[in-house]
Amino acid sequence: MNPISPTLIELLKACAHKPKDASLQKQLAECYFQMNQFEEAEEAYLKVLHLDHQNLSAKIGLGISFVQNKKYREANIILEEILKADTLPPEGLILKAYIAFLNNQIEEAKEAYFDALESNSQLMNKDFEKKLFKKLRKNLPAEERFSEIDPVMEDLDVSAEIPSENFSHIGGYLDIKKIINLKMVFPQIYPETYEGYSKNPGGSILLYGPPGCGKSLIAKAAAGEAQIPLIEGKVHEIINPAFGIPHQNQMQFYFQSAKDFEPCVLLFDDLDLLNKIKTVKTLKQYRPLVSQFTAQLETSKHEQNDILTIACTSLPWNLEEIVFRTGRFENVIFVAPPSLEDRAQILKTILKKFPNKELNFGELATMTPLYSGSDLEALVLHAVESKIALSIKRHQGQIVPLEMNDFKQSMNIVQASTLSWFRTAKQHKDFLKKVGIYKSIKSFWKNY
């Protein structure tokens, strides 16, 4: 609740004493407006206009108050009235810019806004500028939006591109997709809905689980699904003393780059590598990296940036406890090996490009419990290579379709790699329990 200023108290007393004084009522409305108390400002401006129907500045103040109170239809009506004036003051141009923006007339909004600033720079609204420039950039073709990369970014091997992958490339993981859709995909499709609920896009997600289960692919697909750029924060470069850039500066640079290209997805793969720096005695100055990372997360959240930060790790027991504290990541999600149905779909997708004969994908999925997506790819590759060798040896190189028996034989060589991960997780169960993630691992593991 805003504190009541002495000026406001005096104006309230004066207006109570002279309720029909339009000038006093207007001063009260402007006082509320300057204090960002737009509901009270709206009420006060209505009183002014009841006393002075043609007061242009009161109409403009009321219109902007309507916008701030999300009464867009009423704001449009006010704009139509003030546009009848011979000349529009800078404040009127601001209202025109706001309404044009809401109506997705972005070029008109830009023109009105900067015309207003040219006359009165005090009317600058940084929050509106941020939304305006984001829309302007989004309305450009993708190759124009993201082709110009800062030269420093090129030196750091940082790029901002829209990935070709999307959720159609990932089988299953419906719960994760739902969370990402709500955080970043739907805001691009229904911006007015999120604006109406005062909900900003973006957030932070930590994905953990066995290697090869698609954690980084999920992040890339999230950006592709939302049709926004992906920026990859390369943790291995942050911790590499030979790279030649102060580690803290580089960490900060990735987050700053994300701000420059928002809305976007910022991916930190292998986040656990940050802790390796702690074992290097000569780099004591770089020990606060994890703390700096979490601080950047909190800053992004506080600034309400349209950035979805996704961090991935296959070694959650190597992370600092601080990473798991409440408020660091909004969602901490276990990315398990694919389910029976998902394995069948993954195998079906992989085998589309290979000749095969009446394969029973359901049976193949049943025979491959705990196989990761990478394990399944390795299994298919081994079966294909074995079939090629057999074709050359017995069939003079003729194409012979893959059969169920080819995979059964390959399973003796290519086995589930996730077993060792679960065993290691069990060894670290005390830490994983402490940070609140062991329950999800145990819940999955008990079914096998």
C-alpha positions as CSV (number, residue, x, y, z in Angstrom):
1,M,0.0,0.0,0.0
2,N,1.4,3.4,-1.0
3,P,2.0,5.8,1.9
4,I,-0.2,8.9,2.0
5,S,1.9,12.0,1.2
6,P,1.3,15.3,3.0
7,T,0.4,16.8,-0.4
8,L,-2.2,14.2,-1.0
9,I,-3.7,14.8,2.5
10,E,-3.9,18.6,1.8
11,L,-5.6,18.0,-1.6
12,L,-8.1,15.6,-0.1
13,K,-9.0,18.2,2.5
14,A,-9.3,20.9,-0.1
15,C,-11.4,18.8,-2.4
16,A,-13.7,17.9,0.5
17,H,-14.1,21.6,1.2
18,K,-14.7,22.6,-2.4
19,P,-16.0,19.4,-4.2
20,K,-17.1,21.4,-7.3
21,D,-13.7,23.0,-7.9
22,A,-12.5,21.3,-11.1
23,S,-9.0,22.7,-10.7
24,L,-8.6,21.1,-7.3
25,Q,-10.0,17.8,-8.4
26,K,-7.6,17.8,-11.3
27,Q,-4.6,18.4,-9.0
28,L,-5.8,15.5,-6.9
29,A,-6.1,13.2,-10.0
30,E,-2.6,14.2,-11.1
31,C,-1.2,13.5,-7.6
32,Y,-2.8,10.0,-7.6
33,F,-1.4,9.5,-11.2
34,Q,2.1,10.4,-10.2
35,M,1.9,8.0,-7.3
36,N,0.8,5.2,-9.7
37,Q,-2.5,4.8,-7.9
38,F,-4.4,4.5,-11.1
39,E,-7.7,3.3,-9.7
40,E,-7.9,6.5,-7.5
41,A,-6.6,8.6,-10.4
42,E,-9.4,7.2,-12.7
43,E,-12.1,8.1,-10.1
44,A,-10.6,11.6,-9.7
45,Y,-10.3,12.3,-13.4
46,L,-14.0,11.2,-13.9
47,K,-15.0,13.9,-11.3
48,V,-13.0,16.5,-13.2
49,L,-14.7,15.7,-16.4
50,H,-18.1,15.7,-14.7
51,L,-17.3,19.3,-13.8
52,D,-15.5,20.2,-17.0
53,H,-16.5,18.1,-19.9
54,Q,-14.0,19.5,-22.4
55,N,-10.8,19.3,-20.2
56,L,-8.4,17.7,-22.7
57,S,-5.6,16.9,-20.2
58,A,-8.1,15.3,-17.8
59,K,-9.3,13.1,-20.7
60,I,-5.8,12.1,-21.5
61,G,-5.0,11.3,-17.8
62,L,-8.2,9.2,-17.6
63,G,-7.3,7.4,-20.8
64,I,-3.9,6.4,-19.5
65,S,-5.4,5.4,-16.2
66,F,-7.8,3.2,-18.1
67,V,-4.9,1.5,-19.8
68,Q,-3.1,1.0,-16.5
69,N,-6.3,-0.5,-15.0
70,K,-6.7,-2.8,-18.1
71,K,-9.9,-1.1,-19.2
72,Y,-8.9,-1.1,-22.8
73,R,-12.3,-0.6,-24.4
74,E,-12.8,2.6,-22.3
75,A,-9.3,3.8,-23.2
76,N,-10.1,3.4,-26.9
77,I,-13.2,5.5,-26.5
78,I,-11.2,8.3,-24.8
79,L,-8.6,8.2,-27.6
80,E,-11.3,8.6,-30.2
81,E,-12.4,11.7,-28.4
82,I,-9.0,13.4,-27.9
83,L,-8.1,12.7,-31.6
84,K,-10.7,15.3,-32.5
85,A,-8.5,18.0,-31.1
86,D,-6.6,20.3,-33.5
87,T,-3.3,19.4,-31.9
88,L,-2.4,16.5,-29.6
89,P,-0.1,17.3,-26.6
90,P,2.8,14.9,-25.9
91,E,0.7,13.1,-23.2
92,G,-2.0,12.5,-25.8
93,L,0.6,10.9,-28.1
94,I,1.6,8.6,-25.2
95,L,-1.9,7.4,-24.9
96,K,-2.1,7.0,-28.7
97,A,1.1,4.9,-28.5
98,Y,-0.3,2.7,-25.7
99,I,-3.6,2.0,-27.6
100,A,-1.8,1.4,-30.9
101,F,0.5,-1.1,-29.1
102,L,-2.5,-2.9,-27.6
103,N,-4.1,-3.1,-31.0
104,N,-0.8,-4.6,-32.4
105,Q,-0.2,-1.5,-34.5
106,I,3.4,-1.5,-33.6
107,E,4.8,1.0,-36.1
108,E,2.1,3.5,-35.3
109,A,2.9,3.0,-31.6
110,K,6.6,3.6,-32.2
111,E,5.9,6.8,-34.2
112,A,3.5,8.2,-31.6
113,Y,5.8,7.3,-28.6
114,F,9.0,8.9,-30.0
115,D,7.0,12.0,-31.2
116,A,5.9,12.4,-27.6
117,L,9.5,12.0,-26.3
118,E,10.8,14.5,-28.8
119,S,8.5,17.1,-27.2
120,N,8.8,15.9,-23.6
121,S,11.6,13.5,-22.7
122,Q,10.2,13.2,-19.1
123,L,7.4,11.0,-20.5
124,M,9.9,8.1,-21.1
125,N,8.5,4.8,-20.0
126,K,11.2,2.1,-19.9
127,D,8.8,-0.8,-19.4
128,F,6.8,0.3,-22.4
129,E,10.0,0.7,-24.5
130,K,11.0,-2.8,-23.6
131,K,7.7,-4.2,-24.8
132,L,7.7,-2.0,-27.9
133,F,11.2,-3.0,-29.0
134,K,10.5,-6.7,-28.4
135,K,7.4,-6.5,-30.6
136,L,9.4,-4.6,-33.3
137,R,12.1,-7.3,-33.3
138,K,9.5,-10.1,-33.3
139,N,7.8,-8.7,-36.3
140,L,11.0,-8.9,-38.4
141,P,11.8,-12.1,-40.3
142,A,13.9,-14.5,-38.2
143,E,17.0,-14.0,-40.4
144,E,16.9,-10.2,-39.8
145,R,16.1,-10.5,-36.1
146,F,19.0,-12.7,-35.1
147,S,21.5,-12.5,-37.9
148,E,23.5,-9.6,-36.4
149,I,25.5,-10.9,-33.5
150,D,27.7,-8.7,-31.4
151,P,31.4,-9.1,-32.3
152,V,32.2,-10.0,-28.7
153,M,29.6,-12.8,-28.9
154,E,31.3,-14.2,-31.9
155,D,34.6,-14.3,-30.0
156,L,32.9,-16.2,-27.2
157,D,31.2,-18.5,-29.7
158,V,27.7,-17.3,-28.6
159,S,24.9,-17.4,-31.0
160,A,21.2,-16.6,-30.9
161,E,19.3,-18.8,-33.4
162,I,15.9,-20.4,-33.5
163,P,16.5,-24.2,-33.3
164,S,14.9,-26.5,-35.9
165,E,13.9,-28.9,-33.2
166,N,10.5,-28.6,-31.6
167,F,8.3,-30.7,-29.3
168,S,7.3,-33.0,-32.2
169,H,10.9,-34.3,-32.1
170,I,10.5,-35.4,-28.5
171,G,8.3,-38.4,-27.6
172,G,6.6,-38.3,-24.2
173,Y,7.6,-35.9,-21.4
174,L,4.1,-34.4,-21.4
175,D,4.4,-32.9,-17.9
176,I,7.6,-31.1,-18.9
177,K,6.1,-29.8,-22.1
178,K,3.1,-28.5,-20.3
179,I,5.3,-26.5,-17.9
180,I,7.3,-25.1,-20.8
181,N,4.2,-24.3,-22.8
182,L,2.8,-22.2,-19.9
183,K,6.1,-20.5,-19.2
184,M,7.3,-19.6,-22.7
185,V,5.3,-21.0,-25.7
186,F,1.8,-19.8,-24.9
187,P,2.9,-16.3,-24.1
188,Q,4.1,-15.9,-27.7
189,I,0.7,-17.1,-29.0
190,Y,-1.6,-15.4,-26.5
191,P,0.3,-12.3,-25.3
192,E,-2.9,-10.4,-24.4
193,T,-4.0,-13.2,-22.1
194,Y,-0.8,-13.1,-20.1
195,E,-0.9,-9.3,-20.1
196,G,-4.5,-9.5,-18.7
197,Y,-3.3,-11.7,-15.9
198,S,-0.2,-9.6,-15.3
199,K,1.8,-12.8,-15.9
200,N,5.3,-12.4,-17.4
201,P,6.7,-15.1,-19.6
202,G,9.9,-16.9,-18.7
203,G,11.2,-18.4,-15.5
204,S,13.8,-21.0,-14.6
205,I,13.9,-24.8,-14.8
206,L,16.5,-27.3,-13.6
207,L,16.4,-30.7,-15.4
208,Y,18.3,-33.6,-13.9
209,G,18.6,-37.2,-14.7
210,P,20.7,-39.9,-16.4
211,P,22.7,-39.0,-19.5
212,G,21.2,-39.5,-22.9
213,C,17.6,-38.9,-21.9
214,G,17.1,-35.7,-23.8
215,K,17.6,-32.9,-21.3
216,S,19.4,-30.5,-23.6
217,L,17.1,-31.5,-26.5
218,I,14.1,-30.5,-24.4
219,A,15.7,-27.0,-24.0
220,K,16.4,-26.7,-27.7
221,A,12.9,-27.9,-28.6
222,A,11.4,-25.4,-26.2
223,A,12.9,-22.6,-28.1
224,G,12.0,-24.1,-31.4
225,E,8.4,-24.7,-30.3
226,A,8.1,-21.0,-29.1
227,Q,9.9,-19.8,-32.3
228,I,12.4,-17.8,-30.1
229,P,16.2,-17.9,-30.1
230,L,18.3,-20.2,-28.0
231,I,21.4,-19.0,-26.3
232,E,23.8,-21.6,-25.0
233,G,25.8,-20.7,-21.9
234,K,28.9,-22.9,-22.3
235,V,29.8,-24.0,-18.8
236,H,33.0,-25.8,-19.9
237,E,34.3,-22.4,-21.3
238,I,33.3,-20.6,-18.1
239,I,35.5,-22.9,-16.0
240,N,38.4,-23.2,-18.5
241,P,41.3,-21.0,-17.3
242,A,42.9,-21.2,-20.7
243,F,40.0,-19.5,-22.4
244,G,41.3,-16.1,-21.5
245,I,38.1,-14.4,-20.2
246,P,37.4,-13.7,-16.5
247,H,34.9,-16.3,-15.5
248,Q,32.5,-14.0,-13.7
249,N,32.4,-11.7,-16.7
250,Q,31.6,-14.5,-19.0
251,M,28.8,-15.8,-16.8
252,Q,27.3,-12.3,-16.6
253,F,27.7,-11.9,-20.4
254,Y,25.5,-14.9,-21.1
255,F,22.7,-13.5,-19.0
256,Q,23.2,-10.1,-20.6
257,S,23.1,-11.6,-24.1
258,A,19.8,-13.3,-23.2
259,K,18.4,-9.9,-22.2
260,D,19.5,-8.5,-25.6
261,F,17.6,-11.2,-27.4
262,E,14.5,-11.7,-25.2
263,P,12.2,-13.5,-25.5
264,C,14.6,-16.4,-25.6
265,V,15.7,-19.6,-24.0
266,L,19.0,-19.6,-22.1
267,L,20.5,-23.1,-21.8
268,F,23.2,-24.1,-19.3
269,D,24.1,-27.7,-20.0
270,D,26.3,-29.7,-17.6
271,L,25.7,-27.2,-14.8
272,D,27.5,-29.4,-12.4
273,L,30.8,-28.5,-14.1
274,L,30.7,-25.2,-12.2
275,N,31.7,-27.1,-9.1
276,K,34.9,-28.5,-10.6
277,I,36.5,-25.1,-10.2
278,K,36.5,-25.6,-6.4
279,T,39.2,-28.3,-6.7
280,V,41.6,-25.9,-8.5
281,K,43.6,-24.1,-5.8
282,T,45.1,-21.5,-8.2
283,L,41.7,-20.2,-9.1
284,K,40.3,-19.2,-5.7
285,Q,39.0,-16.0,-7.2
286,Y,36.5,-18.0,-9.3
287,R,34.9,-20.0,-6.4
288,P,31.8,-17.8,-6.2
289,L,30.6,-18.9,-9.7
290,V,27.7,-20.9,-8.3
291,S,26.6,-18.0,-6.1
292,Q,26.9,-15.7,-9.1
293,F,24.8,-18.0,-11.2
294,T,22.0,-18.1,-8.7
295,A,22.2,-14.4,-8.2
296,Q,21.8,-13.9,-11.9
297,L,18.8,-16.1,-11.8
298,E,17.2,-14.0,-9.1
299,T,18.0,-10.8,-10.9
300,S,16.4,-12.1,-14.1
301,K,13.3,-13.0,-12.0
302,H,13.2,-9.7,-10.3
303,E,13.6,-7.7,-13.5
304,Q,10.8,-9.9,-15.0
305,N,12.8,-10.6,-18.2
306,D,11.2,-12.7,-20.8
307,I,13.9,-15.4,-20.5
308,L,13.4,-19.1,-19.8
309,T,16.6,-20.3,-18.2
310,I,17.0,-24.1,-18.4
311,A,19.9,-25.7,-16.7
312,C,20.7,-29.4,-17.1
313,T,22.8,-31.8,-15.1
314,S,23.4,-35.5,-15.1
315,L,25.3,-35.2,-11.8
316,P,22.9,-33.5,-9.4
317,W,24.9,-34.7,-6.4
318,N,27.8,-32.6,-7.6
319,L,25.8,-29.3,-7.4
320,E,26.0,-27.0,-4.4
321,E,23.0,-27.1,-2.0
322,I,22.4,-23.4,-2.7
323,V,21.2,-24.3,-6.2
324,F,18.2,-26.3,-4.9
325,R,17.1,-23.6,-2.4
326,T,13.5,-22.4,-2.7
327,G,13.3,-19.5,-5.2
328,R,16.4,-20.5,-7.2
329,F,14.7,-22.6,-9.8
330,E,10.9,-22.4,-10.1
331,N,10.8,-26.0,-11.3
332,V,13.2,-28.9,-10.5
333,I,12.3,-31.8,-12.8
334,F,13.5,-35.4,-13.0
335,V,14.0,-36.4,-16.6
336,A,13.7,-40.2,-16.4
337,P,14.6,-42.7,-19.1
338,P,11.7,-43.0,-21.6
339,S,8.7,-45.0,-20.7
340,L,7.5,-48.1,-22.5
341,E,5.3,-46.1,-24.8
342,D,8.0,-43.5,-25.4
343,R,10.6,-46.1,-26.2
344,A,8.3,-47.6,-28.8
345,Q,7.8,-44.2,-30.4
346,I,11.5,-43.4,-30.3
347,L,12.4,-46.7,-32.0
348,K,9.7,-46.1,-34.6
349,T,11.0,-42.7,-35.4
350,I,14.7,-43.8,-35.6
351,L,13.9,-46.8,-37.8
352,K,11.9,-44.8,-40.3
353,K,15.0,-44.3,-42.5
354,F,16.2,-47.9,-42.3
355,P,14.7,-50.9,-44.2
356,N,12.9,-53.1,-41.8
357,K,10.4,-56.0,-41.9
358,E,7.4,-56.3,-39.7
359,L,9.0,-55.0,-36.6
360,N,7.0,-55.2,-33.4
361,F,7.8,-51.9,-31.7
362,G,5.8,-52.7,-28.6
363,E,7.9,-55.9,-28.1
364,L,11.1,-54.0,-28.8
365,A,10.2,-51.4,-26.2
366,T,9.4,-54.2,-23.6
367,M,12.8,-55.7,-24.2
368,T,14.6,-52.4,-23.5
369,P,13.7,-51.2,-20.0
370,L,15.8,-48.3,-18.7
371,Y,17.3,-47.7,-22.1
372,S,17.9,-44.0,-22.7
373,G,17.1,-42.3,-26.0
374,S,20.8,-42.4,-26.8
375,D,21.0,-46.1,-25.8
376,L,18.1,-46.8,-28.3
377,E,20.0,-45.0,-31.0
378,A,23.1,-47.0,-30.3
379,L,21.1,-50.2,-30.3
380,V,19.7,-49.4,-33.8
381,L,23.1,-48.4,-35.1
382,H,24.7,-51.6,-33.9
383,A,21.8,-53.7,-35.5
384,V,22.2,-51.8,-38.8
385,E,26.0,-52.3,-38.9
386,S,25.7,-56.0,-38.1
387,K,23.1,-56.3,-40.9
388,I,25.4,-54.5,-43.4
389,A,28.2,-56.9,-42.5
390,L,25.8,-59.9,-42.9
391,S,24.5,-58.6,-46.2
392,I,28.0,-58.3,-47.6
393,K,29.1,-61.7,-46.4
394,R,26.0,-63.7,-47.4
395,H,23.9,-61.7,-49.9
396,Q,26.5,-60.0,-52.1
397,G,25.6,-56.6,-50.6
398,Q,21.9,-56.8,-51.3
399,I,19.6,-54.8,-49.0
400,V,18.2,-57.1,-46.4
401,P,15.5,-55.6,-44.1
402,L,16.1,-55.5,-40.4
403,E,14.3,-58.1,-38.3
404,M,13.5,-58.6,-34.7
405,N,16.3,-61.1,-34.2
406,D,18.8,-58.4,-35.3
407,F,17.9,-56.3,-32.3
408,K,17.8,-59.3,-29.9
409,Q,21.4,-60.1,-30.8
410,S,22.5,-56.4,-30.5
411,M,21.0,-56.2,-27.0
412,N,23.8,-58.5,-25.9
413,I,26.2,-55.8,-26.8
414,V,24.3,-52.5,-26.3
415,Q,22.7,-52.4,-22.9
416,A,21.0,-49.8,-20.7
417,S,23.6,-47.2,-19.6
418,T,21.3,-45.7,-17.0
419,L,21.7,-48.6,-14.5
420,S,25.0,-47.2,-13.2
421,W,23.5,-43.8,-12.8
422,F,20.8,-45.1,-10.5
423,R,23.3,-47.0,-8.5
424,T,25.4,-43.8,-8.1
425,A,22.3,-41.8,-7.2
426,K,21.6,-44.3,-4.4
427,Q,25.1,-43.8,-3.0
428,H,24.4,-40.0,-2.8
429,K,20.8,-40.4,-1.4
430,D,21.5,-38.5,1.8
431,F,22.4,-35.3,-0.2
432,L,19.6,-35.9,-2.7
433,K,17.1,-36.3,0.1
434,K,18.4,-33.1,1.7
435,V,17.8,-31.1,-1.4
436,G,14.5,-32.7,-2.0
437,I,14.9,-34.7,-5.3
438,Y,15.6,-38.3,-4.2
439,K,11.9,-39.0,-3.9
440,S,11.4,-38.6,-7.6
441,I,14.4,-40.9,-8.4
442,K,13.3,-43.6,-6.0
443,S,9.7,-43.4,-7.2
444,F,10.8,-44.2,-10.7
445,W,13.5,-46.8,-9.7
446,K,11.1,-48.9,-7.6
447,N,9.2,-50.0,-10.7
448,Y,12.3,-51.8,-12.0
